[in-house]
């Protein structure tokens, strides 16, 4: 019985020491070399006096270094929290204040934007300095690993929060084991997987790719973030390295379809494509399906609070362009409950309700945030006999006539935009309360156009570049509104509150 993800990696290194583990542009590293880097980093953490089961921040771009940073943290018996190097320093400060990591791992060059906001109580490890000469203390590492249990945390993944501070979702080893087992049992992946890794290191998709590297000796091909603007270059890399597995957010796949790039790139090695994180328009999906008939496609769904995804649909039939793709069936060892407004189970086709999840896959909660944890992870209202938590996703779904789950939308202000779960309330909070750019504003999402839209009250028009510059100092680029509408007065409802429903209808016109 395995209790730590590192046990998977140990087996893989033993079987495939000279196999390529990571391809990072013109660099490659074997599993054996990756193993040694990870052990040296783990020894450094232990020697610095960092206790077990502590969060460790990683402030690196996606690279060979980010991979062995995460592995080294796990070897030390701690849990990693990957940070986005493109995120404004103010937001990083909020995350650091909430989580209080024991250390932050970076490089001399990459640490510069946040040097001034790291408290003296947090140790900083620079991979291009003393770490390189660290001695491996195998005894200390073994001692740490021997005391880990499967419900110890493995990572924190930050997600948008309505108060301006992201929420840190805590995931443990056990929940990742659960998802790995489902993936291997359902898709029968072998030891020859070559993954085209496009997601940022702050995404749960990246953590799954790291799990597959550990569990099945999968090779991770780093696709640099800047290539997202050059889809043809991405496809060139996929062909060059014979990538056979993708797990992507649909945005880039839509762009590739719209540019008709698969007419020029055949991707003959590609066997399996998973997509998740947002709705994939069926027309663009069909483009991929018809150009790659040898490839298995699967639509996955799930918020990070249930460790990656909780439902899936292997698309094994023709679906007309005008019909939405199902999100399918529950993953093995996961139960999906659809609850109506009175917390009663919905089972009839066409009746909508909130999708709730129970099972091993549930996250441990939000780090240092018991109030929000208690609000989202609640007692199953269908079970009065014993304690049993479920996670309320806030997503509205229904069953179709075939018993497949169909995604219908959100019941609150959280949307998936460019693959990131984005709380529209956080954007409003920053614009109105933090930056005080306007006195009143309303953020809504145009699902069809994938646009964040701001309606605001102001006596005069505020230049869009000024909005974008000021908001960009606090929020990451993907959270900056794309459309702006000035109004002398925002529409109110009978309670005197801003009529958000009215503006949601406005963006659909």
Secondary structure as UniProt FT lines:
FT   HELIX           5..15
FT   TURN            17..18
FT   STRAND          20..24
FT   TURN            25..26
FT   STRAND          27..30
FT   HELIX           31..47
FT   TURN            48..49
FT   STRAND          55..58
FT   HELIX           64..75
FT   TURN            76..77
FT   STRAND          79..82
FT   TURN            85..86
FT   HELIX           89..99
FT   STRAND          103..106
FT   TURN            108..111
FT   HELIX           112..117
FT   TURN            120..121
FT   STRAND          123..126
FT   TURN            127..129
FT   HELIX           130..133
FT   HELIX           138..146
FT   TURN            150..151
FT   STRAND          153..159
FT   TURN            162..163
FT   STRAND          167..172
FT   HELIX           173..187
FT   TURN            191..192
FT   STRAND          194..197
FT   TURN            201..202
FT   HELIX           204..216
FT   STRAND          219..222
FT   HELIX           225..229
FT   HELIX           231..240
FT   TURN            241..242
FT   STRAND          245..248
FT   HELIX           250..258
FT   TURN            259..260
FT   HELIX           261..263
FT   TURN            268..269
FT   STRAND          272..275
FT   HELIX           282..291
FT   TURN            293..294
FT   STRAND          296..301
FT   HELIX           304..306
FT   STRAND          311..314
FT   TURN            321..322
FT   STRAND          328..330
FT   TURN            332..333
FT   STRAND          334..339
FT   TURN            341..342
FT   TURN            349..350
FT   STRAND          353..359
FT   TURN            360..361
FT   STRAND          365..366
FT   TURN            367..368
FT   HELIX           370..376
FT   STRAND          377..379
FT   TURN            381..382
FT   STRAND          389..399
FT   TURN            401..402
FT   STRAND          405..410
FT   STRAND          414..417
FT   TURN            418..419
FT   STRAND          420..423
FT   HELIX           424..429
FT   HELIX           430..434
FT   STRAND          441..446
FT   TURN            447..450
FT   STRAND          451..457
FT   HELIX           464..471
FT   TURN            472..474
FT   HELIX           477..479
FT   STRAND          483..487
FT   TURN            494..495
FT   HELIX           500..508
//
